[in-house]
């Protein structure tokens, strides 16, 4: 698990990482990353 989790933690800037656990064991890791876009206020 740590081999998958560490790169995710190092690469994410904004968002969340969710661990899915069944029977006391991690069975899935989900990464949701938000991308912030620059707004163009001079229209």
C-alpha positions as CSV (number, residue, x, y, z in Angstrom):
1,X,0.0,0.0,0.0
2,X,2.7,2.5,0.9
3,X,4.3,2.0,-2.6
4,X,1.1,3.4,-4.1
5,X,0.2,6.0,-1.5
6,X,3.5,7.8,-1.3
7,X,3.6,8.9,-5.0
8,X,0.0,10.1,-4.8
9,X,0.8,12.2,-1.7
10,X,3.8,13.7,-3.3
11,X,2.1,14.6,-6.5
12,X,-1.2,16.1,-5.3
13,X,-1.6,19.9,-4.8
14,X,-5.3,20.3,-4.2
15,X,-7.8,17.5,-3.6
16,X,-8.2,14.3,-1.5
17,X,-7.0,10.8,-1.2
18,X,-9.5,8.2,0.1
19,X,-8.7,4.8,1.5
20,X,-11.4,2.2,1.0
21,X,-11.3,-0.5,3.8
22,X,-13.0,-3.9,3.9
23,X,-12.6,-6.4,6.7
24,X,-9.9,-4.2,8.2
25,X,-7.8,-4.2,5.1
26,X,-7.2,-1.4,2.5
27,X,-8.7,-2.7,-0.8
28,X,-8.7,0.5,-2.8
29,X,-7.1,4.0,-2.9
30,X,-8.9,6.8,-4.7
31,X,-7.3,10.1,-5.7
32,X,-9.4,13.2,-6.5
33,X,-7.4,16.1,-7.6
34,X,-8.7,19.6,-8.2
35,X,-7.2,21.8,-10.9
36,X,-7.5,25.5,-10.3
37,X,-7.9,27.6,-13.4
38,X,-6.8,31.2,-13.7
39,X,-9.9,33.4,-14.2
40,X,-9.7,36.0,-17.0
41,X,-11.1,39.1,-15.2
42,X,-10.2,41.5,-18.0
43,X,-13.0,40.9,-20.5
